[in-house]
Structure formats: structure tokens, C-alpha cells
Amino acid sequence: MSRAGAPEPERETAEPERDWDLSTKDGWLAMVNTAPRARPPVRLVEEMGAMSALELRRHNHARTVWHANLGPIRTPALDAVFDGLDEIVGSNLQDGDKVKPAAVLDALPGLGKTTAAVAFARGFHRDQIDLHGARARVTDGSWQRVPVAYLPLTSNTTMRSLNSMLCRFYGLPSAHRGTAAHLAHRAAEAIAACKTGLIVVDDVHFLDMNRRDGREVANHFKWLANTFPVTFVFVGVGLRARGLLEEGLTGADAAFSQTARRWTVLDLDTFEISTEQGRRTWRQLLLAIEHNLVLAHAHRGMLSQDLSDYLFARSSGHFASLMSLIGRGCYRAIKTGSETLTVDLLDAVRIDQAAETARKHLAAAIDAGLLTARSSPPQTPTPQPARQPVL
């Protein structure tokens, strides 16, 4: 029997990792149309002790997969990005003879840029299908509607390879054959036929504006924006600092950049604890995470109270570092049977080197009382005595 005398639940199945490739239409559609994962049930230690070895392995595997795929978690920073993207994409209803301005998501590594862009694009895709249906009518027949295309750049992206990636996304035959211009026109026909309205271009920081290929691809984006009736969302690290918005131009010549006039930059900042608002945001994030953990000895305040300072020092306010620490910590808690997260357990978990390097300085400041991640309780206003009327 399970807790409170309830009937035994159905046997759990160990759901595998979802190995879709978002750079192809089939992979993107699989991600968009797949239902969210079902949260595994929390079992008492006694319940797990009564399981067979195979049942326990399945239960533990289901929990590990769940913990590895938490999110996206809505935070004020993520809400601001969503609002900015929605405003840009939602208002980009210009006719085909007008260029649609692009959005740029520019942030440091490990802050969830790609997660945010993909989550927004997924919502946009589903909304367009709801509004217009799954089929796109064109003059010569019916095509599948594909509202979003996703393109991750590589370190050696050229004009031709970029156009080839677009053709590959739509599953066009011979996507690697032809000149750059030929592939671009084939991609344009697919985009028009599938009624694509949004193209997410990820890892744009791979473009080196000091190289000819990088400048050519950056200029090619302008041609694509002129040719394709879509909104582009560019995602990358340090795009302004790399000179991408100025198209590689410097000095007085930078004023001639069309890109800087057409691209709107949105930022995604690290979490901070130097202000009360920042500390409250950090606490809300930890509360949301701990609410979703499937550990037998998890409790409210395990992260948001007991480990608040520690987790900030370990992650330096970077979402990816935090989630790596939580995911690996949960794996260790399950494997060791402790079924909870503590400082001692997490101290044995190693994460990315950048976080490990920053840890010493942050931990020292917190230990010295110069910083804290714990927010103050809301202040109750002091009742003021009623003012006597002036006679």
C-alpha cells in the first residue's frame, strides 16, 4: 500500500531522453507537439524499500530524467524577455514589401538564452497553428504549416552553408547541392509555402567579424530579412561587443550600419543579491525548483532557506550552473539514498569551471557578512494614529 492507505499506483515506466534535433523540421515539430513530461510521484523510503530491483531502477531513472529537464522556470528576467519578443514579433505584421525588424537576445553564457528563445518560439508556433490551422494553402496545393524554423550556427558558417541549413531544416532534397544563391531561393520558396513567420538563429557569436566569411554572413542576414517575410531572432554571447550590429564597421563608418537600425537588443542578466528585489527573485526561483524536486526527504525551504547562500556562491547567479548543481546533486541524493540536498552532499558535486572559480570569492563575501541571498520578510506597516480634525 502507498501512503495514507491509497491503492498501489500503476507501475512506472522509465521515459527515455527525448533526442530530437531542433535543426530539422521533424525534430522541431516533435518538440512542439510532445506533451510535457509527467512528474514522477514522490515515494516514501519505505515504499521504495518494498520495490523490486527493477521497479526501483525505473523509479530512480524517471526521477533523474525529470530533474535533468526542469524548466523553463518563469522569472522576472525571463518574463521581460518574453514580453520584449512578443512585442517585436507580434507587431511585425508588415506586408511583404517591407522589412521586418529583428530581435537579438544577447547575454553571457549559462543564463538560458537558448532555452528562452526556444520556449518563446514553441509558444508562437502553437499559437499560429491554433489561429490558422496545420495546413498552409498555396496556389499549387496544400503544404504543412511550419510557423518556426530553428538554425544553430557553427564556427565555419558561410553564406552557402547557412542556406543549406535552411533547406535541410525543411527536408528539401539535395539540400547540400547548388550555389549559395540557388539554395537561398529554394529556402525562400519553402518558407513562403510553409508560412514560416519566425526564424531563430542560435550561436550567432560564432561569426567572426574580423574574417571575410563572418562579414559576408552578417550581410547575408540583411538579404534574408529583405527576401523572407519573417521575423528573425538572433541569439548569442556578446554580439554587441563583437561588432555584429555594426557589421564590422568601425569609427565614423559604424553610423552607416543598417543592422544597428533594424535589430532590437534584449538582455538576460545574471541573478543578483545586492538588492532586496534581487534576493526575493532568487528566493522565488529556489522555491519553484524545490517544489518540483522528487526526493523522499525534500521539504519546503530545503533550497530557498537552508541552501540559499550556498547555492548562490556555487552558481554565481548563473542559471545553467545552478541547474547542473541541482541535477547532479539530486542524482547523488538518489544514488546514495540520502534523498535530500545538503551542503555536505553538494560539496562532493563538481560543476563548470567558471562557477568553481567564482565560488571562492562569493563564499568569502557571504561568510564575512558582506553578502546574503536571503530576503528580508515583508515589513508590516506600523499603524498610524488617526489624525484629529482641526477645529
C-alpha positions, -999 to +999 in steps of 0.1 A: +000+000+000+011+036-007+010+063+019-024+070+036-036+036+026-042+046-010-042+018-037-009+009-053-002+032-083+003+018-117+038+007-125+061+035-135+079+034-169+113+049-174+108+076-201+140+079-222+157+112-231+140+129-260+167+130-286+150+153-311+171+175-334+156+210-334+176+219-366+152+198-387+115+203-393+107+168-380+127+174-348+112+208-342+077+195-347+083+166-324+094+190-296+065+214-302+038+186-303+051+164-275+033+168-242+052+180-211+068+153-190+047+138-163+062+145-128+072+112-111+054+105-078+072+111-046+077+078-028+084+072+009+116+055+017+096+025+030+077+023-004+110+023-023+123-004+000+094-026-009+100-023-046+117-049-067+152-041-080+138-034-115+109-012-102+134+008-081+157+013-111+128+025-132+116+049-105+151+063-100+157+067-137+123+085-141+133+109-113+168+115-128+153+123-163+128+146-146+154+165-126+176+169-157+148+186-176+134+210-151+123+243-166+120+267-182+112+285-149+094+318-152+114+346-136+111+383-139+141+383-163+126+356-184+092+374-184+108+406-196+125+387-225+091+370-234+074+404-233+101+420-255+100+392-280+062+392-280+061+429-287+086+427-316+072+395-332+035+404-325+038+438-341+058+426-371+027+423-394+042+444-422+034+434-458+060+415-478+074+446-494+086+459-460+115+446-439+105+432-405+128+444-377+147+416-359+152+408-322+185+400-306+189+380-274+224+389-262+237+376-228+265+359-210+269+321-212+248+300-190+219+323-185+193+303-205+193+323-238+186+293-260+161+279-235+142+313-235+143+316-273+131+280-279+104+283-252+091+315-268+093+301-303+074+270-292+046+291-278+045+312-310+044+280-331+014+265-312-004+299-313-001+301-351-014+266-355-044+274-333-051+306-353-045+293-388-046+255-388-020+229-395-021+233-433-009+262-454-028+268-486-007+279-516-016+282-553-004+248-562-017+228-533-016+223-495+016+224-475+023+217-439+023+249-419+056+253-401+055+287-382+090+285-368+125+274-381+155+269-359+191+273-371+221+268-349+252+283-365+287+266-365+322+280-362+326+277-400+293+290-412+293+305-447+266+320-469+262+287-487+262+265-456+236+288-440+213+285-469+220+248-470+210+245-433+177+262-441+170+237-469+179+209-446+155+221-419+126+219-443+138+184-455+143+196-491+160+170-514+196+177-523+199+203-495+237+204-499+238+208-537+238+240-556+252+275-553+245+298-523+220+318-544+203+286-557+199+272-521+187+306-508+159+307-534+149+271-526+147+280-489+127+311-497+101+290-516+098+266-486+095+294-461+067+310-481+049+277-488+051+266-451+040+301-439+070+304-416+068+336-396+098+333-372+133+320-376+155+316-346+193+318-354+213+305-325+250+307-316+255+339-337+286+346-317+304+320-339+305+347-367+339+364-366+335+400-379+373+401-384+370+375-411+355+378-446+332+349-442+318+363-410+311+397-425+295+380-456+271+360-435+262+391-414+255+410-446+236+379-459+212+383-429+201+416-443+193+400-477+174+372-460+154+398-440+146+417-472+136+384-490+119+363-464+086+377-448+097+365-414+110+379-381+145+368-372+155+362-335+193+361-332+208+345-301+244+347-289+270+358-265+285+394-266+270+402-300+273+440-294+309+437-282+318+416-313+307+443-336+279+423-352+254+451-350+279+475-367+285+449-394+322+450-387+324+488-394+344+509-370+347+546-362+326+570-382+317+542-407+297+524-380+270+551-385+262+535-419+253+502-404+217+492-414+218+463-389+220+486-358+189+503-370+169+471-377+179+449-347+164+454-312+186+440-284+171+422-254+193+413-224+191+384-200+210+393-168+225+371-141+207+368-108+220+392-082+217+395-044+229+430-039+194+444-037+163+432-018+144+428-051+172+406-064+172+385-032+134+380-035+138+369-071+165+344-061+142+330-034+113+327-058+135+308-082+147+284-055+111+279-043+100+270-078+128+245-081+124+228-048+086+224-054+095+202-085+121+180-068+112+144-064+131+133-033+117+114-004+132+138+022+127+171+003+110+198+023+099+234+018+129+257+025+154+230+016+168+252-011+151+286-005+161+288+031+187+262+041+209+264+010+201+299-004+235+315+003+254+283-006+236+278-040+243+314-050+280+311-041+282+278-060+264+291-092+275+327-091+239+336-101+241+317-135+210+296-142+229+268-161+254+264-133+226+262-107+206+236-126+237+215-132+244+215-095+208+207-086+205+179-112+238+163-103+230+167-066+196+150-070+213+122-088+238+118-059+210+120-033+191+092-051+222+071-056+234+074-020+199+070-006+201+103+014+170+116-006+178+152+003+201+180-007+226+193+019+259+213+019+279+181+026+263+163-003+266+192-028+302+198-018+310+165-034+295+176-067+316+193-093+302+217-119+315+240-146+349+256-141+337+292-143+314+286-114+340+268-094+364+297-099+339+324-088+328+303-058+357+312-035+352+350-038+314+348-033+317+323-005+342+346+013+319+376+009+289+357+023+309+343+052+321+378+061+286+390+061+291+413+031+265+395+010+235+374+016+210+357-007+183+356+020+155+381+015+140+400+044+105+392+055+079+417+042+076+446+066+041+451+081+032+488+081+031+504+115-005+516+122-006+553+124-029+570+150-059+587+135-055+624+129-077+646+149-097+670+129-086+706+132-115+726+148 
